[in-house]
Amino acid sequence: MPKELTIEVEPDSELAHAFKDADVSNITIVSDGERYRLIREDAMDWDVSRIREHFARFSGFLTERESEEIKDMIYHAREAGSEHHFAE
């Protein structure tokens, strides 16, 4: 089952107008007893030049050795978390 599904709604449709007129950030749609939640997303205004500046500023923030150590810690934590100690 996909984690996300996008359904395009015609902008002049009754459903689109109901969404626009709703003064809430969460909407629940009920169909045949099944409930579906819609959460309004704010439009993101990406400033590509600022993003590039941040990448340039923070790239190399960790040394290669530090990043490898962090990956090793995560790997070992996942391994330890998946070990089961059942009573025999």
C-alpha positions in Angstrom: 0.0 0.0 0.0 1.5 3.4 -1.0 2.3 5.8 1.9 0.8 8.8 0.1 -1.8 9.3 -2.6 -2.5 12.6 -4.4 -5.9 13.2 -5.8 -6.4 16.2 -8.0 -9.6 18.1 -7.5 -10.9 20.5 -10.1 -10.5 24.0 -8.8 -14.1 25.0 -9.6 -15.6 21.9 -8.1 -18.0 21.9 -5.1 -15.4 19.9 -3.2 -12.6 22.4 -3.9 -14.9 25.3 -2.8 -15.7 23.5 0.4 -12.0 23.0 1.1 -11.3 26.7 0.4 -14.2 27.9 2.6 -13.3 25.7 5.5 -11.7 27.7 8.2 -9.8 24.8 9.7 -6.5 23.1 9.1 -7.9 19.5 9.4 -10.9 18.1 7.4 -12.5 14.7 7.9 -14.2 13.1 5.0 -16.5 10.2 5.7 -17.4 7.7 3.0 -19.5 4.6 3.8 -18.4 4.8 7.4 -14.7 5.1 6.6 -13.1 8.3 7.9 -10.3 10.0 6.0 -8.3 13.0 7.4 -7.1 15.8 5.2 -4.5 18.2 6.6 -4.0 21.5 4.9 -0.4 22.2 3.9 1.0 25.7 3.7 2.5 26.6 0.3 6.3 26.6 0.6 8.2 29.5 -0.9 11.6 28.0 -1.5 14.5 30.5 -1.9 16.9 28.3 -3.9 19.8 30.7 -3.4 19.4 30.7 0.4 19.3 26.9 0.4 22.5 26.8 -1.6 24.1 29.2 0.9 23.1 26.9 3.8 24.5 23.9 2.0 27.8 25.7 1.3 27.9 26.9 4.9 27.2 23.5 6.6 28.8 21.1 4.2 31.8 19.5 5.8 30.4 20.4 9.2 31.3 16.8 10.3 34.5 15.2 9.3 34.3 12.0 7.4 35.5 10.1 10.5 32.8 11.7 12.7 30.1 10.8 10.1 31.4 7.2 9.9 31.3 7.0 13.8 27.7 8.2 13.8 26.7 5.7 11.2 28.4 2.9 13.2 26.6 4.0 16.4 23.2 4.0 14.5 24.0 0.6 13.0 24.9 -1.0 16.4 21.8 0.6 18.1 19.6 -0.9 15.4 21.2 -4.3 15.8 20.9 -4.1 19.6 17.2 -3.0 19.3 16.3 -6.0 17.1 17.8 -8.6 19.4 15.3 -10.6 21.3 16.0 -12.3 24.6 13.2 -14.7 25.1 13.0 -16.9 28.2 13.7 -20.5 27.4 
